Amino acid sequence: NRLKQWRDLATRYAKRASLYRASLVLIAAIIWLP
């Protein structure tokens, strides 16, 4: 049960981190591209 809870938390964090990274890349592209 604890392993499942930790895995759910890890997947949630990974999704949020990847979303954050994707938005950073998008913002960087908007800023740096002409």
C-alpha positions in Angstrom: 0.0 0.0 0.0 2.8 2.4 0.9 4.7 1.4 -2.3 1.6 2.2 -4.4 1.2 5.5 -2.6 4.8 6.5 -3.2 4.5 5.4 -6.9 1.4 7.6 -7.4 3.2 10.5 -5.8 6.2 9.9 -8.0 4.2 9.8 -11.2 2.3 12.9 -10.2 5.5 14.7 -9.5 7.0 13.5 -12.8 4.0 14.7 -14.8 4.2 18.1 -13.1 7.9 18.3 -13.7 7.7 17.4 -17.3 4.9 19.8 -17.8 6.9 22.6 -16.2 9.9 21.7 -18.3 7.8 21.7 -21.5 6.5 25.1 -20.6 10.0 26.4 -19.9 11.1 25.1 -23.3 8.1 26.7 -25.0 8.8 30.1 -23.3 12.5 29.9 -24.2 11.6 29.2 -27.8 9.2 32.2 -27.9 11.9 34.4 -26.4 14.9 33.2 -28.4 13.4 32.6 -31.8 12.9 35.6 -34.0 
